[in-house]
């Protein structure tokens, strides 16, 4: 399945007019990563440990304001 997404990204970049748009390909990869993470986090059985692993995988660094906000929201949501 990952190969299909890679192929779609390459085709999207190659069929665009003018020069290659690597930024667009990176945006598509980021979008897919966020979609996978959202699906994982939507699971009501997701533990806090799994949540933390997921947001780290998205690139949030532990201790950063964004990381701390995500953790705070998670804890409020899980009550």
C-alpha positions in Angstrom: 0.0 0.0 0.0 2.9 2.4 0.8 4.3 1.7 -2.7 0.9 2.7 -4.2 1.1 6.0 -2.3 4.7 6.6 -3.4 3.7 5.9 -7.0 0.8 8.3 -6.8 3.1 11.0 -5.3 5.6 10.6 -8.2 2.8 10.7 -10.8 1.4 13.8 -9.2 4.8 15.5 -9.3 5.6 14.4 -12.8 2.2 15.4 -14.3 2.3 18.9 -12.9 3.3 21.6 -15.4 6.7 23.1 -15.2 9.3 22.1 -12.7 8.9 19.4 -10.1 7.1 20.3 -6.9 8.8 18.4 -4.1 7.1 20.6 -1.6 3.7 19.2 -2.8 5.0 15.6 -2.5 6.1 16.3 1.1 2.7 17.8 1.8 1.0 14.7 0.6 3.3 12.5 2.7 2.6 14.7 5.8 -1.2 14.5 5.1 -1.1 10.7 4.9 0.9 10.5 8.1 -1.6 12.7 9.9 -4.5 10.6 8.5 -2.8 7.4 9.8 -2.2 9.0 13.2 -5.8 10.3 13.4 -7.1 6.8 12.6 -5.0 5.3 15.3 -6.0 7.9 17.9 -9.6 7.6 17.1 -9.5 4.1 18.5 -11.2 4.5 21.9 -8.9 1.9 23.3 -5.8 3.9 22.5 -3.6 4.4 25.6 -1.7 7.5 26.6 1.5 5.7 25.8 0.2 5.0 22.2 -0.9 8.6 21.9 2.5 9.8 22.9 4.2 7.5 20.5 1.9 8.7 17.7 2.5 12.4 18.3 6.3 11.8 18.5 6.1 10.0 15.2 4.4 13.0 13.7 7.5 15.1 14.7 6.4 16.8 17.9 9.3 17.0 20.2 8.8 16.2 23.9 8.8 19.4 25.9 7.9 21.6 23.0 4.8 23.9 23.4 3.0 21.9 20.7 3.7 18.6 22.3 2.6 19.8 25.7 -0.6 21.3 24.2 -1.4 17.9 22.6 -0.8 16.1 25.8 -3.0 18.5 27.8 -5.8 18.2 25.3 -5.5 14.4 25.3 -5.7 14.2 29.1 -8.7 16.6 29.2 -10.5 14.6 26.5 -9.8 11.3 28.2 -11.0 12.8 31.5 
